[in-house]
Amino acid sequence: MVTLIDNSLLRPRHPEKEHRPDNAVLRKPDWIRVRAPGSPVYKETQQIVRENNLVTVCEEAGCPNIGECWSKKHATMMIMGEICTRACAFCNVRTGLPGPLDPHEPENVAKAVQKLGLEHVVITSVDRDDLADGGARHFAEVILAIRASNPRTTIEILTPDFLRKDGALEIVVAAKPDVFNHNLETVPSKYLKVRPGARYFHSIRLLQKVKELDPTMFTKSGIMVGLGEERNEVLQLMDDLRSADVDFLTIGQYLQPTKKHYPLQRFVTPEEFKSYATVATAKGFSLVSSSPLTRSSHHAGEDFARLRTARLQKLGY
């Protein structure tokens, strides 16, 4: 089967906006707008989160999908506090020196998973460069606590890069999450300004090593677009992830949290997102989610089911 791609999508769109003034504000197009949250189920989810003293990335990162997800009792738990040791230019999570880990957090997360009746849960965290293992053991304790009280719940983790934390990755993988996600966030040319504390090829190697430690574990990574990246850079990033045998790629629109954050360069069109999905699928990813509102944990449960189906099909079942 031959797939035809609109050649116009191969050319950069709106090049004049690549170097716009930092104080200029781009008007949101219709395709990026969402309804304000407020349904009864949304409020019930919010109450469960508050009662268990939990932090969610949905709130901390100002996710545009919070209304939809919380109305379905889906929430991404953010462990190890609300303060991050990194200062990524795209992120709205506070930067500083975090406090000590909460020893009751694994139990509280497990209780919330049970109350929400989650079939699939996503656990993420702030960066904890202040800890000897980067928080790896805490991740493992959360995974084990969920397994103990919710044996049928599948677990997806979205981890930091554990930069210069020898042995940390092994601790997390040994706890057997169903999906190991670590986001590249952007193309390598943007790292110095967008992710100054991270190293692109270290993140690629981290994902590759997960597969070496456990070839059966699903791996996942995601990026934002609209930061001024070139199309060919995104395609090269896809190749780098496939060289690490990553199963699932997510691509979503960057939304600038405040004027102090990295400036949004442009809104990528839905057609361009579809084109990225076509190319990524052709490059061999088992699953691709590429749209303006795509986020790492958006529809994570449904996507995990699709991942398992894709693997079974590859095996001939």
KANORCOR-V60574 format. One record per backbone hydrogen bond with DSSP energy under -1.0 kcal/mol. CO is the residue of the C=O (numbers start at 1). NH is the residue of the N-H. Records with the same first field share a line. If there is no record, write none. Layout:
# KANORCOR-V60574
CO=NH, NH
This chain:
# KANORCOR-V60574
6=9
7=10
8=11
14=17
15=18
17=20
21=24
29=32
30=33
39=43
40=44
41=45
42=46
43=47
44=48
45=49
46=50
47=51
48=52
49=54
50=53
55=78
56=60
57=61
58=63
63=66
65=69
66=70
67=71
69=72, 74
70=73
76=57
77=124
79=126
84=96
89=262
94=84
102=105
104=108
105=109
106=110
107=111
108=112
109=113
110=114
111=115
112=116
113=118
119=154
121=156
122=77
123=158
124=79
127=85
128=131
131=134
133=136
135=139
136=140
137=141
138=142
139=143
140=144
141=145
142=146
143=147
144=148
145=149
146=150
150=153
154=121
155=178, 179
156=123
157=181
162=165
165=168
167=171
168=172
169=173
170=174
173=176
178=218
179=157
180=220
181=159
184=186
185=224
187=190
188=191
190=194
191=195
194=89
195=198
199=203
200=204
201=205
202=206
203=207
204=208
205=209
206=210
207=211
208=212
209=213
210=214
214=217
218=180
219=248
220=182
221=250
222=185
223=252
225=254
226=265, 266
230=234
231=235
232=236
233=237
234=238
235=239
236=240
237=241
238=242
239=243
241=246
242=245
247=286, 287
248=221
249=289
250=223
251=291
252=225
258=261
269=273
270=274
271=275
272=276
273=277
274=278
275=279
276=280
277=281
278=282
279=283
280=285
281=284
287=249
289=251
291=294
292=253
295=298
297=300
299=303
300=304
301=305
302=306
303=307
304=308
305=309
306=310
307=311
308=312
309=313
310=314
311=315
312=317
